[in-house]
């Protein structure tokens, strides 16, 4: 889910785009070994499938993308050239549509086995990511690339406009301006380069039933570290790569210790077995100072209505249930890290270099306890206007959600609110994530709980799923005005106008109540006080390659 609060602290100020020719920094701090814990044993170290923050953190140290995120001494992040030593952008209008071409010139860099990093390695990785047969949860990162839909529909991945002009030149054509392409798509672990021959070789050598990446020490990577030692599901040690094109200021070795619970991680930290730990325990969050705001996560807990199915095809019914929600009680049920949602887009998403999108747009939902009863009177009036004397007349419904202790408590509370205040009989039904997504995609549901996560730190990524015809539009919401706004946003030349349209689109989506934002969540982590230089990317993973000992 997500967190909330005011504005991002300096650590999470929106990344400032700086297309740079610079590579690495000063040499690694001699002898520094950094043990950390950021979650459990890897679920996947395949860039196309890695969703866990810990898995993505490992990948971010093993692979380097076209661009990379760095942090300065004040905690401010910026995006500079990674494998790309330069990038050029050119626009043209083709048949009335804007096409934006990015040309990346790759630096002279090598994989950990000594072979050169080539533009074709990016072509392979991006086509593999877009391939419907891969079924990657991050495929939509490439949805703005020209030919993406055609490639997905036909299976002909050569239609995806990602091409190697030669070994050192990569060309990518976008179907409009997408301000977040360089700083979000080109820095994501999901779009990291891969060697086709290596993937095929490891697949052939893998034991039956095991994935190609199951032995991390066999991976051929192009990042600042290589996997040196793997202790089964207990730990993974990375060491600085002698093949990396640039020097690093940080640790010569980085060891990930895997834990099943936050409490286990904290025990390791307290015993000084590790120097960085995420996440903090619920007990720590509950005892945090009143001023604690935490770090926003890019996710919002929603109630999603099936707009194509009775009774929620009627906007009045959706509006009634939305008005009746008491988010104060919901966040108490959801746990200490939960915060009341004020819109679809959570806090932590940038408006510009200085402002947060949520702060700039203001709250779109009324969470004032003083007006709650008035809102519920309005909700009952809307039911009457829709032709129902009582919520009982809607029949018996189910609220589907992914089962977990926190979700159980939140779902029970939400359904209780609807039952007690509108007499709507909705029974919560917990299930696996796979079962829920199957029901959502098939439309075999009426109302469900969904954790809306974005693949990139931009408001557009929270709103683009709800356009007509989108494969991710599980609400089956249709509004031509909304579709028009999102089309304008995709090609907007002026950043201020683009943000204005994004705010308008969010307001329209909430007015139609296809989705009801419930709550967001905060998270937090700890780095030993004698160290500095680590940062958490807003998308969830950590970077430890710049960690050094604090100067006294």
C-alpha positions in Angstrom: 0.0 0.0 0.0 1.3 3.5 0.7 2.1 6.2 2.9 1.0 9.7 3.0 2.1 13.0 4.5 3.2 16.3 3.3 6.1 16.5 1.0 9.1 14.3 0.2 12.1 15.0 2.3 15.3 15.9 0.5 16.2 12.2 0.0 13.1 11.7 -2.1 12.9 15.0 -4.0 12.0 14.2 -7.6 15.0 13.1 -9.6 16.4 16.0 -11.6 17.3 14.9 -15.1 20.9 15.5 -15.9 22.1 13.8 -19.1 25.8 13.5 -18.3 28.9 12.1 -19.9 30.3 11.4 -16.4 30.8 7.8 -15.4 31.9 6.6 -11.9 33.2 8.6 -9.0 36.3 8.3 -6.9 37.8 4.9 -6.0 36.1 2.5 -3.6 36.7 3.0 0.1 39.4 0.5 0.8 38.3 -2.4 2.9 34.7 -1.3 3.4 32.4 -4.3 3.6 28.7 -3.5 4.0 26.2 -6.2 5.3 22.6 -5.3 4.9 19.1 -6.8 5.0 16.3 -5.6 2.8 13.9 -8.6 2.8 13.8 -12.3 2.1 15.6 -14.6 -0.2 15.2 -13.7 -3.9 12.0 -14.6 -5.5 13.4 -13.7 -8.9 16.6 -12.2 -10.2 15.3 -12.1 -13.7 14.9 -8.3 -14.4 11.6 -8.9 -16.2 10.0 -10.5 -13.2 11.7 -9.1 -10.1 9.0 -7.3 -8.0 10.3 -7.5 -4.5 12.3 -4.5 -3.3 15.1 -6.8 -2.1 15.4 -8.5 -5.5 15.4 -5.2 -7.3 18.1 -3.9 -5.0 20.3 -6.8 -5.9 19.7 -6.3 -9.6 20.4 -2.5 -9.3 23.9 -3.4 -8.1 24.5 -6.2 -10.6 23.3 -4.4 -13.8 23.6 -0.9 -15.1 21.0 0.6 -17.3 21.2 3.4 -19.9 20.8 6.0 -17.1 21.4 5.7 -13.4 20.4 7.5 -10.2 23.0 9.1 -8.0 22.7 11.0 -4.7 24.7 14.0 -3.5 25.9 14.9 0.0 22.6 16.6 0.8 20.6 13.6 -0.2 19.3 15.0 -3.4 19.0 12.5 -6.3 19.8 13.1 -10.0 19.8 11.0 -13.1 23.0 10.8 -15.1 24.3 8.7 -17.9 24.9 5.0 -17.1 25.7 2.8 -20.1 24.7 5.9 -22.2 27.6 8.4 -22.5 25.2 10.7 -24.4 21.6 10.9 -25.5 20.0 12.9 -28.3 16.3 13.7 -28.7 14.5 14.5 -32.0 10.8 15.1 -32.6 8.7 14.8 -35.8 5.1 14.6 -36.7 4.1 11.6 -38.7 0.5 11.4 -40.1 -0.6 13.9 -37.4 1.0 12.0 -34.6 4.1 13.1 -32.6 7.1 10.7 -32.7 10.0 11.3 -30.4 13.3 9.6 -31.2 16.0 9.0 -28.5 19.4 8.1 -29.8 21.8 6.7 -27.1 25.5 6.5 -27.7 26.9 3.8 -25.5 30.2 4.2 -23.6 32.9 1.6 -24.0 31.9 -0.9 -21.3 32.3 -4.6 -20.7 30.3 -7.4 -19.2 31.8 -9.3 -16.2 33.1 -12.0 -18.6 35.0 -9.4 -20.6 32.7 -9.1 -23.6 31.6 -5.6 -24.8 28.2 -4.2 -23.8 26.3 -3.7 -27.0 23.2 -1.9 -28.1 21.8 -5.3 -29.2 21.9 -6.3 -25.5 19.3 -3.6 -24.8 17.2 -4.6 -27.8 17.1 -8.2 -26.6 16.1 -7.2 -23.1 13.4 -4.7 -24.1 11.9 -7.0 -26.7 11.9 -9.8 -24.1 10.2 -7.5 -21.6 7.5 -6.5 -24.2 6.9 -10.1 -25.3 3.4 -11.2 -24.2 4.9 -14.7 -23.8 7.2 -13.3 -21.1 4.2 -12.0 -19.2 6.2 -9.5 -17.3 4.5 -7.3 -14.8 6.6 -4.5 -16.1 5.9 -4.8 -19.8 3.8 -1.6 -19.6 6.9 0.4 -18.9 7.4 0.2 -22.7 3.9 1.1 -23.6 5.0 4.5 -24.9 7.4 2.9 -27.3 6.2 3.0 -30.9 5.0 -0.4 -32.1 4.4 -1.7 -28.6 0.7 -2.5 -29.0 1.3 -4.0 -32.5 4.1 -6.2 -31.2 2.0 -7.4 -28.3 -1.0 -8.1 -30.5 0.9 -9.9 -33.3 3.9 -11.4 -31.4 6.2 -9.8 -33.9 8.6 -8.1 -31.6 10.5 -6.5 -34.4 7.6 -4.0 -34.6 8.8 -2.6 -31.2 10.8 0.5 -32.2 13.9 -0.3 -30.2 16.8 -0.9 -32.6 20.6 -1.2 -32.6 21.9 1.1 -35.3 25.4 -0.4 -34.6 27.1 -1.9 -31.6 27.3 1.5 -29.7 24.1 3.2 -30.9 20.6 2.4 -29.6 17.6 4.1 -31.1 14.2 4.2 -29.3 11.1 5.9 -30.8 8.3 7.0 -28.6 4.7 7.7 -29.6 4.7 11.1 -28.0 6.4 13.1 -25.3 6.8 11.2 -22.0 8.7 13.2 -19.5 9.4 10.3 -17.3 11.0 8.1 -20.0 14.7 8.8 -19.3 14.5 9.1 -15.5 12.1 6.3 -14.9 12.1 3.7 -17.8 15.8 4.0 -18.5 16.8 3.6 -14.8 14.5 0.7 -13.9 15.9 -2.8 -13.1 13.3 -4.2 -15.5 14.8 -2.6 -18.5 18.4 -3.5 -17.7 20.4 -5.0 -20.6 20.8 -8.8 -20.9 22.9 -11.0 -23.0 20.8 -13.4 -25.0 23.6 -16.0 -25.2 24.1 -15.9 -21.5 20.3 -16.3 -20.7 20.1 -19.2 -23.2 23.2 -20.9 -21.8 22.0 -20.6 -18.2 18.6 -21.9 -19.0 20.1 -24.9 -20.7 22.4 -25.6 -17.7 19.8 -25.0 -14.9 18.6 -27.9 -12.9 15.1 -29.1 -13.7 12.5 -26.9 -12.1 15.0 -24.1 -11.3 15.1 -20.7 -13.1 18.1 -19.6 -15.2 19.2 -17.1 -12.5 19.1 -19.6 -9.6 22.9 -19.5 -9.2 23.7 -15.8 -8.9 27.4 -16.4 -9.1 27.0 -17.7 -12.7 25.3 -14.5 -13.9 27.2 -12.3 -16.4 26.5 -8.7 -15.4 27.6 -5.2 -16.4 27.1 -3.3 -13.1 29.4 -2.2 -10.4 29.2 -5.5 -8.6 29.3 -9.2 -9.4 27.9 -12.0 -7.3 30.7 -13.8 -5.5 29.2 -16.1 -2.9 25.7 -17.4 -2.5 24.8 -19.2 0.8 21.5 -20.7 -0.4 18.6 -18.8 0.9 20.6 -17.1 3.7 22.9 -14.6 2.2 24.4 -13.3 -1.1 27.8 -11.6 -1.3 28.6 -9.1 -4.1 32.1 -7.8 -4.7 33.2 -4.8 -6.8 33.6 -5.7 -10.5 37.0 -5.3 -12.1 35.2 -4.9 -15.4 33.1 -2.0 -14.4 33.9 1.1 -16.6 34.0 3.5 -13.6 35.3 3.7 -10.1 33.0 3.8 -7.1 33.3 5.6 -3.8 31.5 2.8 -1.9 31.9 -0.7 -0.4 34.3 -3.2 -1.9 31.8 -5.9 -0.9 28.1 -5.9 -0.2 26.4 -8.8 1.6 22.7 -9.3 1.6 21.3 -11.2 4.6 17.9 -12.6 3.9 15.2 -12.7 6.6 11.5 -13.7 6.7 10.3 -11.0 9.0 11.1 -7.4 9.9 11.7 -8.6 13.5 14.5 -10.9 12.3 16.1 -8.1 10.4 16.0 -5.8 13.4 17.6 -8.5 15.5 20.5 -8.7 13.1 20.8 -4.9 13.2 20.8 -4.7 17.0 23.5 -7.4 17.2 25.5 -5.4 14.6 25.6 -8.3 12.2 24.2 -5.8 9.6 24.6 -2.1 9.1 21.4 -1.3 7.2 17.9 -2.7 7.6 14.5 -2.4 5.9 11.7 -2.4 6.8 11.2 -1.3 10.4 8.9 -3.4 12.6 5.3 -2.5 13.4 6.4 -2.0 17.0 9.0 0.5 16.0 6.5 2.4 13.8 3.9 2.4 16.6 6.4 4.0 19.0 7.7 6.5 16.5 7.5 10.1 17.4 4.4 12.1 16.3 6.6 14.0 13.8 7.6 10.8 12.0 6.3 10.9 8.4 8.2 8.0 6.9 9.0 7.4 3.3 6.1 7.3 0.8 5.7 4.1 -1.3 4.3 4.3 -4.8 1.1 2.5 -4.1 -2.5 3.3 -3.2 -5.1 0.9 -1.7 -8.3 1.2 -3.7 -11.8 -0.2 -3.8 -12.5 -0.9 -7.4 -16.0 -1.1 -8.8 -16.9 -3.1 -11.9 -18.5 -0.3 -13.9 -19.8 -2.8 -16.5 -21.8 -4.9 -14.1 -24.9 -4.2 -11.9 -25.3 -2.6 -9.5 -22.1 -0.6 -10.1 -22.7 0.4 -13.6 -24.8 3.1 -12.0 -22.5 6.0 -11.1 -24.9 7.1 -8.3 -24.3 3.8 -6.5 -20.6 4.1 -6.8 -20.7 7.7 -5.5 -22.9 6.6 -2.5 -20.4 3.9 -1.4 -17.5 6.3 -1.9 -19.1 9.0 0.3 -19.8 6.5 3.1 -16.1 5.6 3.7 -14.5 6.6 7.0 -10.8 6.6 6.2 -9.9 7.5 9.8 -11.2 4.1 10.9 -9.7 2.4 7.9 -6.2 3.4 8.6 -6.5 2.4 12.3 -7.5 -1.1 11.0 -4.8 -1.2 8.4 -1.9 -0.7 10.8 0.6 1.9 12.0 2.1 2.7 8.6 -1.3 3.4 6.9 -2.4 7.0 6.1 -5.6 8.3 4.7 -5.6 8.6 0.9 -6.4 12.0 -0.5 -6.4 11.0 -4.2 -5.5 8.2 -6.6 -1.9 9.5 -6.8 -0.1 9.0 -3.5 2.3 11.4 -1.8 5.9 11.1 -3.0 5.1 11.6 -6.7 6.8 14.7 -8.1 4.9 17.7 -9.6 8.1 19.4 -10.5 11.6 19.8 -9.1 10.3 21.4 -5.9 6.7 20.2 -5.3 4.9 17.0 -4.7 2.0 16.2 -6.9 -0.4 15.5 -4.1 0.6 18.6 -2.2 0.3 20.8 -5.4 -3.1 19.4 -6.3 -4.4 19.3 -2.8 -6.8 16.7 -1.3 -9.6 15.4 -3.6 -11.3 13.5 -0.9 -13.1 14.8 2.2 -11.6 13.0 5.2 -12.9 15.5 7.8 -14.6 13.5 10.7 -16.8 16.6 11.3 -18.4 16.1 7.8 -18.7 12.3 7.9 -22.3 12.1 8.9 -23.3 14.7 6.3 -21.6 12.7 3.6 -23.4 9.6 4.7 -26.7 11.4 4.6 -25.8 12.3 1.0 -24.9 8.7 0.3 -28.3 7.4 1.4 -30.0 10.1 -0.7 -28.0 9.0 -3.7 -29.2 5.4 -3.2 -32.8 6.7 -3.2 -32.1 8.7 -6.3 -30.8 5.5 -8.0 -34.1 3.8 -7.2 -33.2 1.9 -4.1 -35.1 2.4 -0.8 -32.3 0.7 1.1 -28.9 -0.8 0.5 -30.5 -4.2 1.2 -32.1 -3.9 -2.3 -28.7 -4.2 -3.9 -28.6 -7.8 -2.9 -25.8 -9.8 -1.4 -22.4 -8.8 -2.8 -18.8 -9.8 -2.2 -15.7 -7.7 -1.7 -12.7 -9.5 -3.1 -9.2 -8.8 -1.8 -5.7 -10.3 -1.3 -5.7 -12.1 2.0 -3.2 -10.9 4.7 -3.6 -9.8 8.3 -3.6 -6.1 7.5 -5.9 -6.5 4.4 -8.2 -8.7 6.4 -8.7 -6.0 9.0 -9.1 -3.3 6.5 -11.6 -5.3 4.4 -13.7 -6.2 7.4 -13.8 -2.5 8.5 -14.8 -1.3 5.1 -17.6 -3.8 4.6 -18.8 -3.0 8.2 -19.0 0.7 7.3 -21.1 0.0 4.2 -23.4 -2.4 6.1 -23.9 -0.2 9.2 -24.4 3.1 7.3 -26.0 2.1 4.0 -27.4 -1.4 4.8 -25.4 -2.7 1.8 -24.7 -6.4 2.4 -21.1 -6.9 1.1 -19.1 -9.8 2.5 -15.3 -9.6 2.4 -13.6 -12.6 0.7 -9.9 -13.0 1.0 -8.0 -14.9 -1.7 -4.6 -15.2 -3.3 -3.2 -12.5 -5.5 -3.4 -14.7 -8.6 -7.1 -15.5 -7.9 -7.9 -11.9 -7.4 -6.2 -10.7 -10.6 -8.0 -13.5 -12.5 -11.4 -12.3 -11.2 -10.5 -8.7 -12.0 -9.3 -9.3 -15.5 -12.3 -11.5 -16.4 -14.8 -9.1 -14.9 -16.1 -11.8 -12.6 -16.5 -9.5 -9.6 -18.6 -6.5 -8.4 -16.2 -4.7 -6.0 -12.7 -5.5 -5.0 -9.7 -4.2 -3.1 -6.6 -3.5 -5.2 -3.2 -2.2 -4.4 -2.5 0.2 -7.3 1.3 0.3 -7.8 3.0 2.4 -10.5 6.0 1.1 -12.5 7.5 4.7 -12.5 7.4 7.7 -10.2 5.1 9.9 -12.3 1.4 10.7 -11.8 0.6 9.5 -15.4 1.5 6.0 -14.3 -1.3 5.9 -11.7 -3.9 7.2 -14.2 -3.1 5.7 -17.6 -4.5 2.3 -16.6 -8.1 3.6 -16.5 -8.4 4.6 -20.2 -10.9 2.8 -22.3 -9.5 -0.4 -23.8 -6.4 -0.5 -21.5 -5.7 -4.1 -20.6 -5.2 -2.9 -17.0 -8.6 -1.2 -16.8 -10.1 -3.8 -14.5 -12.8 -1.3 -13.5 -14.1 -1.4 -17.1 -14.4 2.4 -16.8 -15.2 4.4 -20.0 -15.2 8.1 -20.3 -14.3 9.8 -23.6 -13.3 13.0 -21.8 -10.9 11.1 -19.6 -9.4 9.3 -22.6 -8.9 12.7 -24.4 -7.1 14.1 -21.3 -4.8 11.2 -21.1 -4.0 11.4 -24.9 -3.2 15.1 -24.4 -0.9 14.3 -21.5 1.0 11.7 -23.5 2.1 14.3 -26.1 2.1 17.5 -24.0 5.1 19.8 -24.8 4.6 22.1 -21.8 5.3 20.5 -18.4 3.0 22.8 -16.5 0.1 22.2 -18.9 0.8 18.5 -18.6 0.5 18.6 -14.9 -2.7 20.6 -15.1 -4.2 17.9 -17.3 -3.1 15.2 -14.9 -4.8 16.9 -12.0 -8.0 17.3 -14.1 -7.9 13.6 -15.1 -7.5 12.5 -11.5 -10.4 14.7 -10.4 -12.6 13.3 -13.3 -11.8 9.7 -12.4 -12.8 10.3 -8.8 -15.9 12.2 -9.7 -17.1 9.1 -11.6 -16.0 6.9 -8.7 -14.7 4.0 -10.8 -12.2 3.6 -8.0 -12.2 4.8 -4.4 -8.8 5.5 -2.8 -8.7 4.2 0.7 -5.3 4.6 2.2 -1.6 4.8 1.5 1.4 3.7 3.6 4.7 4.9 4.8 7.9 2.9 5.3 11.2 3.5 6.9 14.7 2.0 7.1 17.9 2.5 9.1 21.6 2.9 8.2 24.3 2.7 10.8 25.1 6.2 12.1 28.8 6.2 11.1 27.9 5.6 7.5 26.4 7.8 4.7 25.6 7.7 1.0 22.8 5.1 0.8 19.4 6.0 -0.6 16.1 4.4 -1.3 14.7 5.0 -4.8 11.0 6.1 -4.6 10.1 3.0 -6.6 11.3 0.8 -3.7 14.8 -0.5 -4.1 18.0 0.7 -2.4 21.4 1.9 -3.6 24.4 1.1 -1.4 27.2 1.6 -4.0 27.9 5.1 -2.7 28.1 4.2 1.0 31.2 5.6 2.8 32.3 6.2 6.3 31.2 9.5 7.7 34.1 12.0 8.1 34.5 13.0 11.7 
